[in-house]
Amino acid sequence: MLQYRGRPDFYRFTVNHTQTYTKSIDLDDLFNLSVPGVYQVQLIYNDASLVDRDHWEWGGSFAGKVFTVTVTPP
């Protein structure tokens, strides 16, 4: 999976207690939300397969809070 790091669209951002990081996510890219309904969503970050342990990179995961997405008919 480390070859993924060589992709032109791959980028890194250092996150620590002094910096905030915000990223918009299009949920349609992650799951088919074309059917109206109420969905419970939790985003989980896991970079274990992308870690370069030779450079002491942290390999771990964390999860956000569960939130509700309501899809209504057009």
N, CA, C, O and CB atoms as a CASP TS submission, in Angstrom:
PFRMAT TS
TARGET T0000
AUTHOR 0000-0000-0000
METHOD Language model
MODEL 1
PARENT N/A
ATOM      1  N   MET     1       0.809  -1.195   0.000  1.00  0.00           N
ATOM      2  CA  MET     1       0.000   0.000   0.000  1.00  0.00           C
ATOM      3  C   MET     1       0.859   1.268   0.000  1.00  0.00           C
ATOM      4  O   MET     1       0.354   2.357  -0.276  1.00  0.00           O
ATOM      5  CB  MET     1      -0.924  -0.007   1.196  1.00  0.00           C
ATOM      6  N   LEU     2       2.131   1.137   0.303  1.00  0.00           N
ATOM      7  CA  LEU     2       2.976   2.334   0.313  1.00  0.00           C
ATOM      8  C   LEU     2       3.089   2.974  -1.062  1.00  0.00           C
ATOM      9  O   LEU     2       3.407   4.160  -1.151  1.00  0.00           O
ATOM     10  CB  LEU     2       4.359   1.990   0.826  1.00  0.00           C
ATOM     11  N   GLN     3       2.837   2.223  -2.151  1.00  0.00           N
ATOM     12  CA  GLN     3       2.866   2.834  -3.474  1.00  0.00           C
ATOM     13  C   GLN     3       1.779   3.898  -3.612  1.00  0.00           C
ATOM     14  O   GLN     3       1.885   4.785  -4.459  1.00  0.00           O
ATOM     15  CB  GLN     3       2.699   1.766  -4.555  1.00  0.00           C
ATOM     16  N   TYR     4       0.735   3.815  -2.785  1.00  0.00           N
ATOM     17  CA  TYR     4      -0.316   4.825  -2.782  1.00  0.00           C
ATOM     18  C   TYR     4       0.257   6.197  -2.452  1.00  0.00           C
ATOM     19  O   TYR     4      -0.229   7.211  -2.951  1.00  0.00           O
ATOM     20  CB  TYR     4      -1.415   4.453  -1.779  1.00  0.00           C
ATOM     21  N   ARG     5       1.283   6.231  -1.618  1.00  0.00           N
ATOM     22  CA  ARG     5       1.911   7.492  -1.228  1.00  0.00           C
ATOM     23  C   ARG     5       2.555   8.207  -2.401  1.00  0.00           C
ATOM     24  O   ARG     5       2.785   9.415  -2.332  1.00  0.00           O
ATOM     25  CB  ARG     5       2.945   7.245  -0.161  1.00  0.00           C
ATOM     26  N   GLY     6       2.850   7.492  -3.474  1.00  0.00           N
ATOM     27  CA  GLY     6       3.466   8.094  -4.650  1.00  0.00           C
ATOM     28  C   GLY     6       2.477   8.727  -5.615  1.00  0.00           C
ATOM     29  O   GLY     6       2.881   9.332  -6.607  1.00  0.00           O
ATOM     30  N   ARG     7       1.190   8.594  -5.336  1.00  0.00           N
ATOM     31  CA  ARG     7       0.179   9.170  -6.219  1.00  0.00           C
ATOM     32  C   ARG     7       0.240  10.695  -6.185  1.00  0.00           C
ATOM     33  O   ARG     7       0.545  11.277  -5.144  1.00  0.00           O
ATOM     34  CB  ARG     7      -1.224   8.684  -5.820  1.00  0.00           C
ATOM     35  N   PRO     8      -0.049  11.351  -7.317  1.00  0.00           N
ATOM     36  CA  PRO     8      -0.005  12.817  -7.349  1.00  0.00           C
ATOM     37  C   PRO     8      -1.076  13.474  -6.477  1.00  0.00           C
ATOM     38  O   PRO     8      -0.912  14.624  -6.070  1.00  0.00           O
ATOM     39  CB  PRO     8      -0.157  13.296  -8.770  1.00  0.00           C
ATOM     40  N   ASP     9      -2.169  12.765  -6.184  1.00  0.00           N
ATOM     41  CA  ASP     9      -3.234  13.351  -5.359  1.00  0.00           C
ATOM     42  C   ASP     9      -3.057  13.025  -3.872  1.00  0.00           C
ATOM     43  O   ASP     9      -3.912  13.373  -3.058  1.00  0.00           O
ATOM     44  CB  ASP     9      -4.599  12.852  -5.835  1.00  0.00           C
ATOM     45  N   PHE    10      -1.960  12.366  -3.518  1.00  0.00           N
ATOM     46  CA  PHE    10      -1.693  12.054  -2.113  1.00  0.00           C
ATOM     47  C   PHE    10      -1.009  13.255  -1.457  1.00  0.00           C
ATOM     48  O   PHE    10      -0.062  13.816  -2.007  1.00  0.00           O
ATOM     49  CB  PHE    10      -0.808  10.770  -1.980  1.00  0.00           C
ATOM     50  N   TYR    11      -1.496  13.643  -0.282  1.00  0.00           N
ATOM     51  CA  TYR    11      -0.841  14.710   0.443  1.00  0.00           C
ATOM     52  C   TYR    11      -0.900  14.428   1.924  1.00  0.00           C
ATOM     53  O   TYR    11      -1.728  13.645   2.389  1.00  0.00           O
ATOM     54  CB  TYR    11      -1.479  16.058   0.126  1.00  0.00           C
ATOM     55  N   ARG    12      -0.013  15.073   2.666  1.00  0.00           N
ATOM     56  CA  ARG    12       0.045  14.915   4.115  1.00  0.00           C
ATOM     57  C   ARG    12      -0.250  16.233   4.787  1.00  0.00           C
ATOM     58  O   ARG    12       0.009  17.308   4.246  1.00  0.00           O
ATOM     59  CB  ARG    12       1.412  14.385   4.556  1.00  0.00           C
ATOM     60  N   PHE    13      -0.792  16.123   5.963  1.00  0.00           N
ATOM     61  CA  PHE    13      -1.025  17.298   6.777  1.00  0.00           C
ATOM     62  C   PHE    13      -0.723  16.919   8.212  1.00  0.00           C
ATOM     63  O   PHE    13      -1.281  15.953   8.733  1.00  0.00           O
ATOM     64  CB  PHE    13      -2.483  17.832   6.619  1.00  0.00           C
ATOM     65  N   THR    14       0.152  17.671   8.853  1.00  0.00           N
ATOM     66  CA  THR    14       0.498  17.397  10.238  1.00  0.00           C
ATOM     67  C   THR    14      -0.584  17.956  11.149  1.00  0.00           C
ATOM     68  O   THR    14      -0.922  19.138  11.077  1.00  0.00           O
ATOM     69  CB  THR    14       1.877  17.997  10.593  1.00  0.00           C
ATOM     70  N   VAL    15      -1.120  17.105  11.999  1.00  0.00           N
ATOM     71  CA  VAL    15      -2.150  17.500  12.938  1.00  0.00           C
ATOM     72  C   VAL    15      -1.577  17.370  14.347  1.00  0.00           C
ATOM     73  O   VAL    15      -1.041  16.327  14.723  1.00  0.00           O
ATOM     74  CB  VAL    15      -3.441  16.634  12.763  1.00  0.00           C
ATOM     75  N   ASN    16      -1.700  18.438  15.108  1.00  0.00           N
ATOM     76  CA  ASN    16      -1.284  18.365  16.506  1.00  0.00           C
ATOM     77  C   ASN    16      -2.218  19.249  17.336  1.00  0.00           C
ATOM     78  O   ASN    16      -3.174  19.817  16.809  1.00  0.00           O
ATOM     79  CB  ASN    16       0.211  18.806  16.677  1.00  0.00           C
ATOM     80  N   HIS    17      -1.938  19.358  18.611  1.00  0.00           N
ATOM     81  CA  HIS    17      -2.855  20.073  19.503  1.00  0.00           C
ATOM     82  C   HIS    17      -2.903  21.583  19.256  1.00  0.00           C
ATOM     83  O   HIS    17      -3.791  22.252  19.783  1.00  0.00           O
ATOM     84  CB  HIS    17      -2.463  19.819  20.931  1.00  0.00           C
ATOM     85  N   THR    18      -1.975  22.139  18.472  1.00  0.00           N
ATOM     86  CA  THR    18      -1.985  23.582  18.217  1.00  0.00           C
ATOM     87  C   THR    18      -2.589  23.933  16.866  1.00  0.00           C
ATOM     88  O   THR    18      -2.828  25.109  16.591  1.00  0.00           O
ATOM     89  CB  THR    18      -0.579  24.129  18.296  1.00  0.00           C
ATOM     90  N   GLN    19      -2.843  22.939  16.014  1.00  0.00           N
ATOM     91  CA  GLN    19      -3.375  23.200  14.687  1.00  0.00           C
ATOM     92  C   GLN    19      -4.714  22.492  14.519  1.00  0.00           C
ATOM     93  O   GLN    19      -4.876  21.346  14.940  1.00  0.00           O
ATOM     94  CB  GLN    19      -2.381  22.747  13.601  1.00  0.00           C
ATOM     95  N   THR    20      -5.658  23.168  13.913  1.00  0.00           N
ATOM     96  CA  THR    20      -6.909  22.516  13.571  1.00  0.00           C
ATOM     97  C   THR    20      -6.851  22.102  12.110  1.00  0.00           C
ATOM     98  O   THR    20      -6.115  22.676  11.307  1.00  0.00           O
ATOM     99  CB  THR    20      -8.123  23.447  13.843  1.00  0.00           C
ATOM    100  N   TYR    21      -7.627  21.115  11.794  1.00  0.00           N
ATOM    101  CA  TYR    21      -7.678  20.615  10.423  1.00  0.00           C
ATOM    102  C   TYR    21      -9.135  20.364  10.067  1.00  0.00           C
ATOM    103  O   TYR    21      -9.855  19.693  10.808  1.00  0.00           O
ATOM    104  CB  TYR    21      -6.823  19.312  10.255  1.00  0.00           C
ATOM    105  N   THR    22      -9.563  20.895   8.950  1.00  0.00           N
ATOM    106  CA  THR    22     -10.930  20.716   8.488  1.00  0.00           C
ATOM    107  C   THR    22     -10.891  20.232   7.044  1.00  0.00           C
ATOM    108  O   THR    22     -10.121  20.737   6.228  1.00  0.00           O
ATOM    109  CB  THR    22     -11.748  22.037   8.617  1.00  0.00           C
ATOM    110  N   LYS    23     -11.722  19.257   6.745  1.00  0.00           N
ATOM    111  CA  LYS    23     -11.815  18.751   5.377  1.00  0.00           C
ATOM    112  C   LYS    23     -13.270  18.426   5.095  1.00  0.00           C
ATOM    113  O   LYS    23     -13.927  17.749   5.885  1.00  0.00           O
ATOM    114  CB  LYS    23     -10.904  17.495   5.163  1.00  0.00           C
ATOM    115  N   SER    24     -13.765  18.904   3.979  1.00  0.00           N
ATOM    116  CA  SER    24     -15.114  18.552   3.555  1.00  0.00           C
ATOM    117  C   SER    24     -15.088  17.173   2.911  1.00  0.00           C
ATOM    118  O   SER    24     -14.160  16.838   2.175  1.00  0.00           O
ATOM    119  CB  SER    24     -15.685  19.609   2.574  1.00  0.00           C
ATOM    120  N   ILE    25     -16.108  16.384   3.194  1.00  0.00           N
ATOM    121  CA  ILE    25     -16.192  15.038   2.645  1.00  0.00           C
ATOM    122  C   ILE    25     -17.545  14.895   1.962  1.00  0.00           C
ATOM    123  O   ILE    25     -18.582  15.193   2.553  1.00  0.00           O
ATOM    124  CB  ILE    25     -15.999  13.951   3.756  1.00  0.00           C
ATOM    125  N   ASP    26     -17.528  14.442   0.723  1.00  0.00           N
ATOM    126  CA  ASP    26     -18.764  14.172  -0.003  1.00  0.00           C
ATOM    127  C   ASP    26     -19.190  12.760   0.364  1.00  0.00           C
ATOM    128  O   ASP    26     -18.583  11.789  -0.089  1.00  0.00           O
ATOM    129  CB  ASP    26     -18.579  14.337  -1.563  1.00  0.00           C
ATOM    130  N   LEU    27     -20.224  12.639   1.175  1.00  0.00           N
ATOM    131  CA  LEU    27     -20.654  11.321   1.650  1.00  0.00           C
ATOM    132  C   LEU    27     -21.087  10.411   0.511  1.00  0.00           C
ATOM    133  O   LEU    27     -21.019   9.189   0.646  1.00  0.00           O
ATOM    134  CB  LEU    27     -21.791  11.469   2.641  1.00  0.00           C
ATOM    135  N   ASP    28     -21.531  10.975  -0.606  1.00  0.00           N
ATOM    136  CA  ASP    28     -21.896  10.149  -1.760  1.00  0.00           C
ATOM    137  C   ASP    28     -20.705   9.376  -2.306  1.00  0.00           C
ATOM    138  O   ASP    28     -20.878   8.336  -2.942  1.00  0.00           O
ATOM    139  CB  ASP    28     -22.491  11.014  -2.858  1.00  0.00           C
ATOM    140  N   ASP    29     -19.490   9.878  -2.063  1.00  0.00           N
ATOM    141  CA  ASP    29     -18.293   9.163  -2.497  1.00  0.00           C
ATOM    142  C   ASP    29     -18.021   7.941  -1.620  1.00  0.00           C
ATOM    143  O   ASP    29     -17.300   7.030  -2.028  1.00  0.00           O
ATOM    144  CB  ASP    29     -17.086  10.098  -2.478  1.00  0.00           C
ATOM    145  N   LEU    30     -18.593   7.920  -0.422  1.00  0.00           N
ATOM    146  CA  LEU    30     -18.338   6.836   0.520  1.00  0.00           C
ATOM    147  C   LEU    30     -19.451   5.805   0.570  1.00  0.00           C
ATOM    148  O   LEU    30     -19.203   4.633   0.851  1.00  0.00           O
ATOM    149  CB  LEU    30     -18.125   7.395   1.883  1.00  0.00           C
ATOM    150  N   PHE    31     -20.679   6.238   0.301  1.00  0.00           N
ATOM    151  CA  PHE    31     -21.827   5.352   0.452  1.00  0.00           C
ATOM    152  C   PHE    31     -22.950   5.836  -0.449  1.00  0.00           C
ATOM    153  O   PHE    31     -23.092   7.038  -0.676  1.00  0.00           O
ATOM    154  CB  PHE    31     -22.293   5.289   1.927  1.00  0.00           C
ATOM    155  N   ASN    32     -23.737   4.924  -0.953  1.00  0.00           N
ATOM    156  CA  ASN    32     -24.862   5.272  -1.805  1.00  0.00           C
ATOM    157  C   ASN    32     -25.997   5.812  -0.936  1.00  0.00           C
ATOM    158  O   ASN    32     -26.651   5.051  -0.222  1.00  0.00           O
ATOM    159  CB  ASN    32     -25.331   4.044  -2.635  1.00  0.00           C
ATOM    160  N   LEU    33     -26.227   7.102  -0.996  1.00  0.00           N
ATOM    161  CA  LEU    33     -27.290   7.747  -0.228  1.00  0.00           C
ATOM    162  C   LEU    33     -28.441   8.171  -1.138  1.00  0.00           C
ATOM    163  O   LEU    33     -29.098   9.177  -0.872  1.00  0.00           O
ATOM    164  CB  LEU    33     -26.740   8.962   0.530  1.00  0.00           C
ATOM    165  N   SER    34     -28.690   7.414  -2.206  1.00  0.00           N
ATOM    166  CA  SER    34     -29.727   7.792  -3.163  1.00  0.00           C
ATOM    167  C   SER    34     -31.128   7.407  -2.691  1.00  0.00           C
ATOM    168  O   SER    34     -32.117   7.890  -3.242  1.00  0.00           O
ATOM    169  CB  SER    34     -29.447   7.147  -4.502  1.00  0.00           C
ATOM    170  N   VAL    35     -31.225   6.548  -1.683  1.00  0.00           N
ATOM    171  CA  VAL    35     -32.525   6.133  -1.163  1.00  0.00           C
ATOM    172  C   VAL    35     -32.880   7.018   0.024  1.00  0.00           C
ATOM    173  O   VAL    35     -32.117   7.083   0.988  1.00  0.00           O
ATOM    174  CB  VAL    35     -32.516   4.628  -0.752  1.00  0.00           C
ATOM    175  N   PRO    36     -34.029   7.706  -0.024  1.00  0.00           N
ATOM    176  CA  PRO    36     -34.414   8.545   1.112  1.00  0.00           C
ATOM    177  C   PRO    36     -34.478   7.724   2.405  1.00  0.00           C
ATOM    178  O   PRO    36     -34.876   6.560   2.408  1.00  0.00           O
ATOM    179  CB  PRO    36     -35.774   9.216   0.843  1.00  0.00           C
ATOM    180  N   GLY    37     -34.082   8.356   3.473  1.00  0.00           N
ATOM    181  CA  GLY    37     -34.109   7.692   4.773  1.00  0.00           C
ATOM    182  C   GLY    37     -33.226   8.419   5.763  1.00  0.00           C
ATOM    183  O   GLY    37     -32.665   9.473   5.464  1.00  0.00           O
ATOM    184  N   VAL    38     -33.112   7.843   6.942  1.00  0.00           N
ATOM    185  CA  VAL    38     -32.268   8.396   7.998  1.00  0.00           C
ATOM    186  C   VAL    38     -31.102   7.437   8.196  1.00  0.00           C
ATOM    187  O   VAL    38     -31.305   6.240   8.400  1.00  0.00           O
ATOM    188  CB  VAL    38     -33.073   8.608   9.338  1.00  0.00           C
ATOM    189  N   TYR    39     -29.892   7.960   8.135  1.00  0.00           N
ATOM    190  CA  TYR    39     -28.680   7.150   8.235  1.00  0.00           C
ATOM    191  C   TYR    39     -27.855   7.611   9.432  1.00  0.00           C
ATOM    192  O   TYR    39     -27.758   8.805   9.716  1.00  0.00           O
ATOM    193  CB  TYR    39     -27.848   7.239   6.930  1.00  0.00           C
ATOM    194  N   GLN    40     -27.274   6.662  10.112  1.00  0.00           N
ATOM    195  CA  GLN    40     -26.320   6.953  11.176  1.00  0.00           C
ATOM    196  C   GLN    40     -24.928   6.802  10.564  1.00  0.00           C
ATOM    197  O   GLN    40     -24.625   5.773   9.960  1.00  0.00           O
ATOM    198  CB  GLN    40     -26.521   5.997  12.430  1.00  0.00           C
ATOM    199  N   VAL    41     -24.091   7.808  10.715  1.00  0.00           N
ATOM    200  CA  VAL    41     -22.781   7.829  10.057  1.00  0.00           C
ATOM    201  C   VAL    41     -21.697   8.068  11.099  1.00  0.00           C
ATOM    202  O   VAL    41     -21.856   8.885  12.006  1.00  0.00           O
ATOM    203  CB  VAL    41     -22.728   8.924   8.951  1.00  0.00           C
ATOM    204  N   GLN    42     -20.606   7.348  10.956  1.00  0.00           N
ATOM    205  CA  GLN    42     -19.417   7.594  11.770  1.00  0.00           C
ATOM    206  C   GLN    42     -18.214   7.496  10.850  1.00  0.00           C
ATOM    207  O   GLN    42     -18.039   6.494  10.157  1.00  0.00           O
ATOM    208  CB  GLN    42     -19.307   6.578  12.969  1.00  0.00           C
ATOM    209  N   LEU    43     -17.389   8.522  10.840  1.00  0.00           N
ATOM    210  CA  LEU    43     -16.184   8.530  10.024  1.00  0.00           C
ATOM    211  C   LEU    43     -15.019   8.040  10.874  1.00  0.00           C
ATOM    212  O   LEU    43     -14.794   8.524  11.983  1.00  0.00           O
ATOM    213  CB  LEU    43     -15.901   9.949   9.449  1.00  0.00           C
ATOM    214  N   ILE    44     -14.287   7.079  10.338  1.00  0.00           N
ATOM    215  CA  ILE    44     -13.152   6.498  11.044  1.00  0.00           C
ATOM    216  C   ILE    44     -11.917   6.652  10.169  1.00  0.00           C
ATOM    217  O   ILE    44     -11.931   6.300   8.990  1.00  0.00           O
ATOM    218  CB  ILE    44     -13.408   4.999  11.397  1.00  0.00           C
ATOM    219  N   TYR    45     -10.856   7.178  10.753  1.00  0.00           N
ATOM    220  CA  TYR    45      -9.589   7.349  10.043  1.00  0.00           C
ATOM    221  C   TYR    45      -8.645   6.257  10.510  1.00  0.00           C
ATOM    222  O   TYR    45      -8.469   6.041  11.709  1.00  0.00           O
ATOM    223  CB  TYR    45      -8.975   8.771  10.287  1.00  0.00           C
ATOM    224  N   ASN    46      -8.037   5.569   9.550  1.00  0.00           N
ATOM    225  CA  ASN    46      -7.053   4.542   9.877  1.00  0.00           C
ATOM    226  C   ASN    46      -5.963   4.585   8.820  1.00  0.00           C
ATOM    227  O   ASN    46      -6.234   4.381   7.637  1.00  0.00           O
ATOM    228  CB  ASN    46      -7.708   3.121   9.959  1.00  0.00           C
ATOM    229  N   ASP    47      -4.739   4.848   9.237  1.00  0.00           N
ATOM    230  CA  ASP    47      -3.640   4.953   8.275  1.00  0.00           C
ATOM    231  C   ASP    47      -2.609   3.837   8.430  1.00  0.00           C
ATOM    232  O   ASP    47      -1.476   3.982   7.972  1.00  0.00           O
ATOM    233  CB  ASP    47      -2.958   6.294   8.423  1.00  0.00           C
ATOM    234  N   ALA    48      -2.976   2.746   9.057  1.00  0.00           N
ATOM    235  CA  ALA    48      -2.013   1.680   9.346  1.00  0.00           C
ATOM    236  C   ALA    48      -1.301   1.171   8.101  1.00  0.00           C
ATOM    237  O   ALA    48      -0.123   0.821   8.172  1.00  0.00           O
ATOM    238  CB  ALA    48      -2.710   0.532  10.027  1.00  0.00           C
ATOM    239  N   SER    49      -1.985   1.121   6.967  1.00  0.00           N
ATOM    240  CA  SER    49      -1.359   0.586   5.763  1.00  0.00           C
ATOM    241  C   SER    49      -0.512   1.615   5.020  1.00  0.00           C
ATOM    242  O   SER    49       0.210   1.261   4.088  1.00  0.00           O
ATOM    243  CB  SER    49      -2.415   0.050   4.841  1.00  0.00           C
ATOM    244  N   LEU    50      -0.589   2.882   5.420  1.00  0.00           N
ATOM    245  CA  LEU    50       0.166   3.941   4.736  1.00  0.00           C
ATOM    246  C   LEU    50       1.397   4.399   5.508  1.00  0.00           C
ATOM    247  O   LEU    50       2.143   5.255   5.032  1.00  0.00           O
ATOM    248  CB  LEU    50      -0.729   5.126   4.489  1.00  0.00           C
ATOM    249  N   VAL    51       1.612   3.845   6.675  1.00  0.00           N
ATOM    250  CA  VAL    51       2.655   4.325   7.572  1.00  0.00           C
ATOM    251  C   VAL    51       4.038   3.921   7.080  1.00  0.00           C
ATOM    252  O   VAL    51       4.258   2.784   6.664  1.00  0.00           O
ATOM    253  CB  VAL    51       2.426   3.794   8.980  1.00  0.00           C
ATOM    254  N   ASP    52       4.954   4.863   7.136  1.00  0.00           N
ATOM    255  CA  ASP    52       6.362   4.586   6.869  1.00  0.00           C
ATOM    256  C   ASP    52       7.056   4.476   8.224  1.00  0.00           C
ATOM    257  O   ASP    52       7.529   5.472   8.771  1.00  0.00           O
ATOM    258  CB  ASP    52       7.023   5.709   5.963  1.00  0.00           C
ATOM    259  N   ARG    53       7.111   3.282   8.748  1.00  0.00           N
ATOM    260  CA  ARG    53       7.661   3.069  10.093  1.00  0.00           C
ATOM    261  C   ARG    53       9.156   3.383  10.166  1.00  0.00           C
ATOM    262  O   ARG    53       9.680   3.652  11.247  1.00  0.00           O
ATOM    263  CB  ARG    53       7.419   1.630  10.531  1.00  0.00           C
ATOM    264  N   ASP    54       9.845   3.350   9.024  1.00  0.00           N
ATOM    265  CA  ASP    54      11.265   3.708   9.004  1.00  0.00           C
ATOM    266  C   ASP    54      11.486   5.173   9.357  1.00  0.00           C
ATOM    267  O   ASP    54      12.583   5.564   9.757  1.00  0.00           O
ATOM    268  CB  ASP    54      11.861   3.412   7.636  1.00  0.00           C
ATOM    269  N   HIS    55      10.426   5.992   9.205  1.00  0.00           N
ATOM    270  CA  HIS    55      10.522   7.419   9.527  1.00  0.00           C
ATOM    271  C   HIS    55       9.666   7.773  10.741  1.00  0.00           C
ATOM    272  O   HIS    55       9.263   8.923  10.911  1.00  0.00           O
ATOM    273  CB  HIS    55      10.096   8.267   8.322  1.00  0.00           C
ATOM    274  N   TRP    56       9.399   6.796  11.564  1.00  0.00           N
ATOM    275  CA  TRP    56       8.706   6.977  12.846  1.00  0.00           C
ATOM    276  C   TRP    56       7.334   7.617  12.712  1.00  0.00           C
ATOM    277  O   TRP    56       6.907   8.375  13.583  1.00  0.00           O
ATOM    278  CB  TRP    56       9.546   7.814  13.760  1.00  0.00           C
ATOM    279  N   GLU    57       6.649   7.314  11.628  1.00  0.00           N
ATOM    280  CA  GLU    57       5.305   7.840  11.461  1.00  0.00           C
ATOM    281  C   GLU    57       4.329   7.069  12.347  1.00  0.00           C
ATOM    282  O   GLU    57       4.466   5.862  12.544  1.00  0.00           O
ATOM    283  CB  GLU    57       4.872   7.766   9.986  1.00  0.00           C
ATOM    284  N   TRP    58       3.356   7.783  12.869  1.00  0.00           N
ATOM    285  CA  TRP    58       2.349   7.176  13.729  1.00  0.00           C
ATOM    286  C   TRP    58       1.388   6.361  12.883  1.00  0.00           C
ATOM    287  O   TRP    58       0.877   6.837  11.869  1.00  0.00           O
ATOM    288  CB  TRP    58       1.589   8.250  14.538  1.00  0.00           C
ATOM    289  N   GLY    59       1.153   5.158  13.299  1.00  0.00           N
ATOM    290  CA  GLY    59       0.178   4.311  12.626  1.00  0.00           C
ATOM    291  C   GLY    59      -0.963   4.032  13.577  1.00  0.00           C
ATOM    292  O   GLY    59      -0.800   3.286  14.542  1.00  0.00           O
ATOM    293  N   GLY    60      -2.083   4.604  13.324  1.00  0.00           N
ATOM    294  CA  GLY    60      -3.194   4.400  14.240  1.00  0.00           C
ATOM    295  C   GLY    60      -4.499   4.822  13.614  1.00  0.00           C
ATOM    296  O   GLY    60      -4.602   5.032  12.405  1.00  0.00           O
ATOM    297  N   SER    61      -5.485   4.940  14.464  1.00  0.00           N
ATOM    298  CA  SER    61      -6.791   5.324  13.972  1.00  0.00           C
ATOM    299  C   SER    61      -7.522   6.135  15.030  1.00  0.00           C
ATOM    300  O   SER    61      -7.178   6.102  16.211  1.00  0.00           O
ATOM    301  CB  SER    61      -7.607   4.090  13.574  1.00  0.00           C
ATOM    302  N   PHE    62      -8.521   6.852  14.587  1.00  0.00           N
ATOM    303  CA  PHE    62      -9.415   7.555  15.492  1.00  0.00           C
ATOM    304  C   PHE    62     -10.762   7.703  14.804  1.00  0.00           C
ATOM    305  O   PHE    62     -10.860   7.624  13.580  1.00  0.00           O
ATOM    306  CB  PHE    62      -8.834   8.943  15.904  1.00  0.00           C
ATOM    307  N   ALA    63     -11.782   7.916  15.592  1.00  0.00           N
ATOM    308  CA  ALA    63     -13.139   7.989  15.046  1.00  0.00           C
ATOM    309  C   ALA    63     -13.827   9.251  15.526  1.00  0.00           C
ATOM    310  O   ALA    63     -13.593   9.729  16.636  1.00  0.00           O
ATOM    311  CB  ALA    63     -13.959   6.750  15.445  1.00  0.00           C
ATOM    312  N   GLY    64     -14.675   9.776  14.668  1.00  0.00           N
ATOM    313  CA  GLY    64     -15.510  10.905  15.047  1.00  0.00           C
ATOM    314  C   GLY    64     -16.776  10.412  15.722  1.00  0.00           C
ATOM    315  O   GLY    64     -17.015   9.210  15.835  1.00  0.00           O
ATOM    316  N   LYS    65     -17.571  11.354  16.162  1.00  0.00           N
ATOM    317  CA  LYS    65     -18.850  11.010  16.779  1.00  0.00           C
ATOM    318  C   LYS    65     -19.836  10.544  15.713  1.00  0.00           C
ATOM    319  O   LYS    65     -19.741  10.942  14.552  1.00  0.00           O
ATOM    320  CB  LYS    65     -19.425  12.216  17.556  1.00  0.00           C
ATOM    321  N   VAL    66     -20.767   9.713  16.108  1.00  0.00           N
ATOM    322  CA  VAL    66     -21.831   9.277  15.213  1.00  0.00           C
ATOM    323  C   VAL    66     -22.773  10.461  14.982  1.00  0.00           C
ATOM    324  O   VAL    66     -23.165  11.145  15.928  1.00  0.00           O
ATOM    325  CB  VAL    66     -22.603   8.042  15.802  1.00  0.00           C
ATOM    326  N   PHE    67     -23.129  10.693  13.726  1.00  0.00           N
ATOM    327  CA  PHE    67     -24.077  11.756  13.413  1.00  0.00           C
ATOM    328  C   PHE    67     -25.147  11.228  12.472  1.00  0.00           C
ATOM    329  O   PHE    67     -24.975  10.186  11.839  1.00  0.00           O
ATOM    330  CB  PHE    67     -23.357  12.971  12.789  1.00  0.00           C
ATOM    331  N   THR    68     -26.240  11.950  12.388  1.00  0.00           N
ATOM    332  CA  THR    68     -27.394  11.528  11.602  1.00  0.00           C
ATOM    333  C   THR    68     -27.452  12.299  10.295  1.00  0.00           C
ATOM    334  O   THR    68     -27.297  13.520  10.274  1.00  0.00           O
ATOM    335  CB  THR    68     -28.692  11.724  12.395  1.00  0.00           C
ATOM    336  N   VAL    69     -27.677  11.577   9.207  1.00  0.00           N
ATOM    337  CA  VAL    69     -27.871  12.173   7.887  1.00  0.00           C
ATOM    338  C   VAL    69     -29.279  11.796   7.445  1.00  0.00           C
ATOM    339  O   VAL    69     -29.629  10.616   7.411  1.00  0.00           O
ATOM    340  CB  VAL    69     -26.777  11.683   6.844  1.00  0.00           C
ATOM    341  N   THR    70     -30.081  12.796   7.108  1.00  0.00           N
ATOM    342  CA  THR    70     -31.442  12.557   6.625  1.00  0.00           C
ATOM    343  C   THR    70     -31.496  12.886   5.141  1.00  0.00           C
ATOM    344  O   THR    70     -31.210  14.012   4.735  1.00  0.00           O
ATOM    345  CB  THR    70     -32.485  13.407   7.422  1.00  0.00           C
ATOM    346  N   VAL    71     -31.858  11.911   4.345  1.00  0.00           N
ATOM    347  CA  VAL    71     -31.992  12.103   2.898  1.00  0.00           C
ATOM    348  C   VAL    71     -33.476  12.172   2.584  1.00  0.00           C
ATOM    349  O   VAL    71     -34.229  11.245   2.886  1.00  0.00           O
ATOM    350  CB  VAL    71     -31.288  10.948   2.085  1.00  0.00           C
ATOM    351  N   THR    72     -33.893  13.279   1.974  1.00  0.00           N
ATOM    352  CA  THR    72     -35.307  13.465   1.628  1.00  0.00           C
ATOM    353  C   THR    72     -35.492  13.349   0.112  1.00  0.00           C
ATOM    354  O   THR    72     -34.562  13.604  -0.652  1.00  0.00           O
ATOM    355  CB  THR    72     -35.823  14.845   2.134  1.00  0.00           C
ATOM    356  N   PRO    73     -36.685  12.968  -0.310  1.00  0.00           N
ATOM    357  CA  PRO    73     -36.936  12.879  -1.755  1.00  0.00           C
ATOM    358  C   PRO    73     -36.852  14.258  -2.401  1.00  0.00           C
ATOM    359  O   PRO    73     -37.155  15.265  -1.761  1.00  0.00           O
ATOM    360  CB  PRO    73     -38.319  12.249  -2.029  1.00  0.00           C
ATOM    361  N   PRO    74     -36.446  14.305  -3.658  1.00  0.00           N
ATOM    362  CA  PRO    74     -36.356  15.621  -4.347  1.00  0.00           C
ATOM    363  C   PRO    74     -37.695  16.291  -4.504  1.00  0.00           C
ATOM    364  O   PRO    74     -37.776  17.388  -5.056  1.00  0.00           O
ATOM    365  CB  PRO    74     -35.730  15.460  -5.715  1.00  0.00           C
TER
END
